[in-house]
């Protein structure tokens, strides 16, 4: 745990990020700061969160002021409940109501195949089985004109069918509801008497493309009961912790990089499917801004997975995300995730190859060195290679069992020896685990950089997460990234990002407005944006934001006539020049002589939150950099001695050269030979290749 005292704290801000192994906390009040981890409780995620909040409130500086006049608490939370429910297919028994004849849209999908030449490819089963898809007689055309009236008798029949089916949640997605939502409203009103959550497409995603829209609203309905139950349990626990519950506000991180109230998150959980990873990107951008860096690649390696994103000044969002093979068309930060983390399990497959992940030891039983598990993991391999500097984790809260890790890695070495027909040493097996894990993560980094036309040599790698510092240099060398930045409290960095995020509400509207070269949009676009702005201002007012604390950002999704997909550009009276430039940047060509089509209007309503200060510190004249001990490292075939440094005892401006191990509460950083480290004004560790 790290902390600093303050005088008379009155506003408490707590950032929380739930991971597969640990739940991370960072709290600020005045100048007081505390950061720590608690083991995650996958069976009941709220338990770990409430235990951590109780630990924050037990702080000496807070006991006297919680509940006093003027005290307020803001809790921002990145959650994996929606993600895990979708990945594990543990959502609700969901029904889909759609226009008759279109019941199988979610099964037909698109013709695009993830593996083009695989004749035996199997697609994930739809979240709604065929017997729970209900077509209703109604029809609206693409211009919003009613062709077939929705009859009351059809609503009565539908209500009876759904009651008999005993569904837990309902998704409603009619064919052209984005053009005229009257029929969807009538169906939703008729079905709310059933007492189950009802997700409606014109509220979640009023855009064309029936497959993506239907998939998105089905995902929302599938998640709503579970996420709603989770947030209800969390709110109940907060009621017990805070004497005046109205003074403790709970917000949930969205996949788009902004937060929303818990009430909105319970109603629209599809917006939280990448809730946790988004926090790390937000914090990385803020840190890069302070350090004067515009181009970064974020590298977040936790216990279960690794999340990477490339940012050029801002975070890129997409409306074309897929999770568990299902399209989700709400705004999502463009984050690529791979199943490689500290808890990833190493094994030998049927062909004799070494595999690492995606299966993880998680919080229970955890890596073998945690004292319960028996299977070798990436963490066990790092421990066997000496990369923890002889220390435990979390300032000694977790003792690392070297003998148990050695036993697990030895078992893996035996399996590799049997498969290869030659002797495999312990260190070979451990190094093999690290190399395979690094290869998996390197591939993820290449997907967001070189495969999209970006040269990694222009970027800085921002490394965080509990395990990131142990692997960052190897990945930087593989991609020839010239600089690595390891922030303060890297193990709790995503929790900081959740706390730094603005409150964000996203709105959209399909317009399908064709423009000839040189033609400008008419006043109808301004009218539509005005209607979206009115909704945004009302919703942000309900979240407590008015006046100068509100910002509205307009954008449009545009394409050339005849294209099937759009690019999003900022709204201008004439959006064509910006679109032509965006098209050239993305695809290498653009044609100003060609007409364009504005497909969707999009508006982002932003509520400006109060953020914790990240102060700049001056370098001291004689910076302290004294090792606390020494460890033996296995580097390839060599065993070398390396100093171990306590990060809290390294001053701003200090420099050192590898090999070295930097230990701290929530993470460990490995500086190999040939690399050097400097501490900058924001207490970041800046790693660069030696001269």
URDAFEN-V90673 format. One record per residue. N is the residue number from 0. RES is the residue in one letter. NEAR is the number of other ideal C-beta (glycine too) atoms within 10 Angstrom. Layout:
<<N & RES & NEAR> <N & RES & NEAR>>
//
This chain:
<<0 & X & 15> <1 & X & 17> <2 & X & 14> <3 & X & 11> <4 & X & 12> <5 & X & 15> <6 & X & 8> <7 & X & 12> <8 & X & 20> <9 & X & 13> <10 & X & 14> <11 & X & 26> <12 & X & 19> <13 & X & 25> <14 & X & 29> <15 & X & 30> <16 & X & 35> <17 & X & 26> <18 & X & 28> <19 & X & 22> <20 & X & 25> <21 & X & 28> <22 & X & 28> <23 & X & 30> <24 & X & 24> <25 & X & 29> <26 & X & 29> <27 & X & 23> <28 & X & 24> <29 & X & 17> <30 & X & 14> <31 & X & 19> <32 & X & 19> <33 & X & 20> <34 & X & 23> <35 & X & 25> <36 & X & 26> <37 & X & 18> <38 & X & 18> <39 & X & 23> <40 & X & 17> <41 & X & 17> <42 & X & 8> <43 & X & 11> <44 & X & 20> <45 & X & 21> <46 & X & 17> <47 & X & 22> <48 & X & 26> <49 & X & 19> <50 & X & 15> <51 & X & 21> <52 & X & 24> <53 & X & 12> <54 & X & 15> <55 & X & 21> <56 & X & 17> <57 & X & 10> <58 & X & 18> <59 & X & 9> <60 & X & 19> <61 & X & 19> <62 & X & 9> <63 & X & 10> <64 & X & 16> <65 & X & 20> <66 & X & 13> <67 & X & 11> <68 & X & 6> <69 & X & 9> <70 & X & 19> <71 & X & 14> <72 & X & 25> <73 & X & 19> <74 & X & 25> <75 & X & 26> <76 & X & 29> <77 & X & 30> <78 & X & 27> <79 & X & 24> <80 & X & 25> <81 & X & 28> <82 & X & 23> <83 & X & 17> <84 & X & 21> <85 & X & 23> <86 & X & 12> <87 & X & 9> <88 & X & 11> <89 & X & 11> <90 & X & 22> <91 & X & 22> <92 & X & 15> <93 & X & 27> <94 & X & 28> <95 & X & 28> <96 & X & 25> <97 & X & 28> <98 & X & 21> <99 & X & 14> <100 & X & 11> <101 & X & 18> <102 & X & 18> <103 & X & 13> <104 & X & 22> <105 & X & 24> <106 & X & 14> <107 & X & 10> <108 & X & 18> <109 & X & 9> <110 & X & 5> <111 & X & 6> <112 & X & 10> <113 & X & 9> <114 & X & 8> <115 & X & 7> <116 & X & 6> <117 & X & 9> <118 & X & 5> <119 & X & 5> <120 & X & 10> <121 & X & 7> <122 & X & 10> <123 & X & 10> <124 & X & 10> <125 & X & 21> <126 & X & 22> <127 & X & 24> <128 & X & 13> <129 & X & 10> <130 & X & 8> <131 & X & 20> <132 & X & 21> <133 & X & 20> <134 & X & 15> <135 & X & 20> <136 & X & 15> <137 & X & 24> <138 & X & 17> <139 & X & 23> <140 & X & 13> <141 & X & 13> <142 & X & 9> <143 & X & 13> <144 & X & 11> <145 & X & 13> <146 & X & 9> <147 & X & 13> <148 & X & 10> <149 & X & 20> <150 & X & 12> <151 & X & 9> <152 & X & 9> <153 & X & 16> <154 & X & 17> <155 & X & 11> <156 & X & 14> <157 & X & 20> <158 & X & 15> <159 & X & 10> <160 & X & 15> <161 & X & 19> <162 & X & 14> <163 & X & 8> <164 & X & 13> <165 & X & 9> <166 & X & 22> <167 & X & 16> <168 & X & 23> <169 & X & 28> <170 & X & 31> <171 & X & 28> <172 & X & 29> <173 & X & 27> <174 & X & 23> <175 & X & 20> <176 & X & 28> <177 & X & 27> <178 & X & 19> <179 & X & 18> <180 & X & 19> <181 & X & 15> <182 & X & 23> <183 & X & 24> <184 & X & 15> <185 & X & 14> <186 & X & 25> <187 & X & 18> <188 & X & 12> <189 & X & 18> <190 & X & 22> <191 & X & 12> <192 & X & 9> <193 & X & 14> <194 & X & 8> <195 & X & 21> <196 & X & 22> <197 & X & 22> <198 & X & 27> <199 & X & 25> <200 & X & 25> <201 & X & 23> <202 & X & 18> <203 & X & 23> <204 & X & 28> <205 & X & 19> <206 & X & 23> <207 & X & 17> <208 & X & 20> <209 & X & 20> <210 & X & 17> <211 & X & 21> <212 & X & 25> <213 & X & 27> <214 & X & 25> <215 & X & 27> <216 & X & 30> <217 & X & 29> <218 & X & 30> <219 & X & 29> <220 & X & 32> <221 & X & 29> <222 & X & 31> <223 & X & 27> <224 & X & 20> <225 & X & 20> <226 & X & 27> <227 & X & 19> <228 & X & 14> <229 & X & 23> <230 & X & 21> <231 & X & 13> <232 & X & 16> <233 & X & 24> <234 & X & 16> <235 & X & 11> <236 & X & 17> <237 & X & 20> <238 & X & 11> <239 & X & 10> <240 & X & 16> <241 & X & 19> <242 & X & 12> <243 & X & 12> <244 & X & 14> <245 & X & 7> <246 & X & 15> <247 & X & 22> <248 & X & 16> <249 & X & 21> <250 & X & 23> <251 & X & 28> <252 & X & 33> <253 & X & 29> <254 & X & 26> <255 & X & 25> <256 & X & 24> <257 & X & 24> <258 & X & 32> <259 & X & 25> <260 & X & 18> <261 & X & 22> <262 & X & 15> <263 & X & 20> <264 & X & 27> <265 & X & 22> <266 & X & 19> <267 & X & 21> <268 & X & 31> <269 & X & 29> <270 & X & 29> <271 & X & 29> <272 & X & 28> <273 & X & 27> <274 & X & 27> <275 & X & 31> <276 & X & 30> <277 & X & 31> <278 & X & 31> <279 & X & 32> <280 & X & 28> <281 & X & 25> <282 & X & 30> <283 & X & 29> <284 & X & 23> <285 & X & 17> <286 & X & 24> <287 & X & 20> <288 & X & 12> <289 & X & 15> <290 & X & 18> <291 & X & 6> <292 & X & 18> <293 & X & 14> <294 & X & 15> <295 & X & 25> <296 & X & 24> <297 & X & 33> <298 & X & 28> <299 & X & 32> <300 & X & 30> <301 & X & 28> <302 & X & 25> <303 & X & 26> <304 & X & 26> <305 & X & 28> <306 & X & 24> <307 & X & 27> <308 & X & 26> <309 & X & 22> <310 & X & 22> <311 & X & 12> <312 & X & 11> <313 & X & 9> <314 & X & 20> <315 & X & 15> <316 & X & 19> <317 & X & 16> <318 & X & 23> <319 & X & 12> <320 & X & 20> <321 & X & 12> <322 & X & 18> <323 & X & 14> <324 & X & 12> <325 & X & 20> <326 & X & 20> <327 & X & 25> <328 & X & 23> <329 & X & 25> <330 & X & 21> <331 & X & 24> <332 & X & 25> <333 & X & 17> <334 & X & 26> <335 & X & 16> <336 & X & 18> <337 & X & 21> <338 & X & 15> <339 & X & 28> <340 & X & 32> <341 & X & 30> <342 & X & 31> <343 & X & 31> <344 & X & 23> <345 & X & 27> <346 & X & 15> <347 & X & 18> <348 & X & 9> <349 & X & 6> <350 & X & 7> <351 & X & 12> <352 & X & 12> <353 & X & 19> <354 & X & 16> <355 & X & 25> <356 & X & 23> <357 & X & 15> <358 & X & 16> <359 & X & 23> <360 & X & 28> <361 & X & 20> <362 & X & 22> <363 & X & 14> <364 & X & 14> <365 & X & 22> <366 & X & 33> <367 & X & 27> <368 & X & 30> <369 & X & 24> <370 & X & 13> <371 & X & 13> <372 & X & 22> <373 & X & 12> <374 & X & 17> <375 & X & 31> <376 & X & 31> <377 & X & 30> <378 & X & 30> <379 & X & 32> <380 & X & 32> <381 & X & 25> <382 & X & 24> <383 & X & 25> <384 & X & 22> <385 & X & 23> <386 & X & 24> <387 & X & 23> <388 & X & 22> <389 & X & 16> <390 & X & 18> <391 & X & 14> <392 & X & 23> <393 & X & 18> <394 & X & 15> <395 & X & 9> <396 & X & 13> <397 & X & 17> <398 & X & 13> <399 & X & 20> <400 & X & 19> <401 & X & 15> <402 & X & 9> <403 & X & 19> <404 & X & 25> <405 & X & 18> <406 & X & 16> <407 & X & 26> <408 & X & 27> <409 & X & 17> <410 & X & 15> <411 & X & 25> <412 & X & 20> <413 & X & 14> <414 & X & 18> <415 & X & 21> <416 & X & 16> <417 & X & 12> <418 & X & 16> <419 & X & 13> <420 & X & 7> <421 & X & 8> <422 & X & 10> <423 & X & 19> <424 & X & 13> <425 & X & 16> <426 & X & 19> <427 & X & 16> <428 & X & 25> <429 & X & 28> <430 & X & 18> <431 & X & 19> <432 & X & 28> <433 & X & 20> <434 & X & 15> <435 & X & 20> <436 & X & 28> <437 & X & 18> <438 & X & 14> <439 & X & 18> <440 & X & 25> <441 & X & 20> <442 & X & 15> <443 & X & 22> <444 & X & 27> <445 & X & 17> <446 & X & 14> <447 & X & 20> <448 & X & 20> <449 & X & 12> <450 & X & 10> <451 & X & 12> <452 & X & 10> <453 & X & 16> <454 & X & 12> <455 & X & 22> <456 & X & 10> <457 & X & 13> <458 & X & 23> <459 & X & 23> <460 & X & 24> <461 & X & 31> <462 & X & 30> <463 & X & 31> <464 & X & 32> <465 & X & 28> <466 & X & 28> <467 & X & 31> <468 & X & 29> <469 & X & 26> <470 & X & 25> <471 & X & 29> <472 & X & 22> <473 & X & 17> <474 & X & 25> <475 & X & 25> <476 & X & 15> <477 & X & 16> <478 & X & 18> <479 & X & 10> <480 & X & 23> <481 & X & 15> <482 & X & 15> <483 & X & 26> <484 & X & 23> <485 & X & 27> <486 & X & 25> <487 & X & 21> <488 & X & 22> <489 & X & 31> <490 & X & 28> <491 & X & 31> <492 & X & 31> <493 & X & 34> <494 & X & 34> <495 & X & 32> <496 & X & 31> <497 & X & 29> <498 & X & 30> <499 & X & 22> <500 & X & 27> <501 & X & 18> <502 & X & 24> <503 & X & 22> <504 & X & 26> <505 & X & 21> <506 & X & 18> <507 & X & 22> <508 & X & 18> <509 & X & 21> <510 & X & 19> <511 & X & 13> <512 & X & 19> <513 & X & 11> <514 & X & 18> <515 & X & 10> <516 & X & 11> <517 & X & 10> <518 & X & 13> <519 & X & 11> <520 & X & 20> <521 & X & 10> <522 & X & 7> <523 & X & 10> <524 & X & 20> <525 & X & 13> <526 & X & 9> <527 & X & 17> <528 & X & 19> <529 & X & 10> <530 & X & 14> <531 & X & 20> <532 & X & 15> <533 & X & 10> <534 & X & 13> <535 & X & 23> <536 & X & 16> <537 & X & 11> <538 & X & 18> <539 & X & 22> <540 & X & 13> <541 & X & 12> <542 & X & 19> <543 & X & 12> <544 & X & 21> <545 & X & 11> <546 & X & 6> <547 & X & 7> <548 & X & 15> <549 & X & 17> <550 & X & 15> <551 & X & 16> <552 & X & 14> <553 & X & 16> <554 & X & 18> <555 & X & 25> <556 & X & 22> <557 & X & 24> <558 & X & 16> <559 & X & 16> <560 & X & 11> <561 & X & 8> <562 & X & 14> <563 & X & 6> <564 & X & 9> <565 & X & 19> <566 & X & 20> <567 & X & 19> <568 & X & 20> <569 & X & 11> <570 & X & 19> <571 & X & 15> <572 & X & 8> <573 & X & 12> <574 & X & 22> <575 & X & 23> <576 & X & 12> <577 & X & 17> <578 & X & 25> <579 & X & 21> <580 & X & 14> <581 & X & 17> <582 & X & 22> <583 & X & 12> <584 & X & 11> <585 & X & 12> <586 & X & 10> <587 & X & 8> <588 & X & 8> <589 & X & 18> <590 & X & 12> <591 & X & 13> <592 & X & 8> <593 & X & 15> <594 & X & 15> <595 & X & 25> <596 & X & 18> <597 & X & 23> <598 & X & 23> <599 & X & 22> <600 & X & 23> <601 & X & 20> <602 & X & 22> <603 & X & 21> <604 & X & 25> <605 & X & 18> <606 & X & 23> <607 & X & 13> <608 & X & 19> <609 & X & 9> <610 & X & 14> <611 & X & 17> <612 & X & 9> <613 & X & 15> <614 & X & 10> <615 & X & 12> <616 & X & 13> <617 & X & 8> <618 & X & 13> <619 & X & 11> <620 & X & 7> <621 & X & 8> <622 & X & 14> <623 & X & 11> <624 & X & 17> <625 & X & 10> <626 & X & 17> <627 & X & 14> <628 & X & 13> <629 & X & 13> <630 & X & 20> <631 & X & 11> <632 & X & 21> <633 & X & 17> <634 & X & 18> <635 & X & 8> <636 & X & 9> <637 & X & 8> <638 & X & 12> <639 & X & 15> <640 & X & 10> <641 & X & 22> <642 & X & 19> <643 & X & 19> <644 & X & 24> <645 & X & 15> <646 & X & 21> <647 & X & 12> <648 & X & 12> <649 & X & 23> <650 & X & 15> <651 & X & 18> <652 & X & 18> <653 & X & 19> <654 & X & 12> <655 & X & 17> <656 & X & 13> <657 & X & 22> <658 & X & 17> <659 & X & 23> <660 & X & 27> <661 & X & 23> <662 & X & 23> <663 & X & 24> <664 & X & 20> <665 & X & 24> <666 & X & 26> <667 & X & 23> <668 & X & 24> <669 & X & 26> <670 & X & 25> <671 & X & 17> <672 & X & 14> <673 & X & 12> <674 & X & 20> <675 & X & 16> <676 & X & 22> <677 & X & 17> <678 & X & 24> <679 & X & 16> <680 & X & 14> <681 & X & 17> <682 & X & 19> <683 & X & 20> <684 & X & 25> <685 & X & 17> <686 & X & 26> <687 & X & 14> <688 & X & 16> <689 & X & 9> <690 & X & 5>>
//
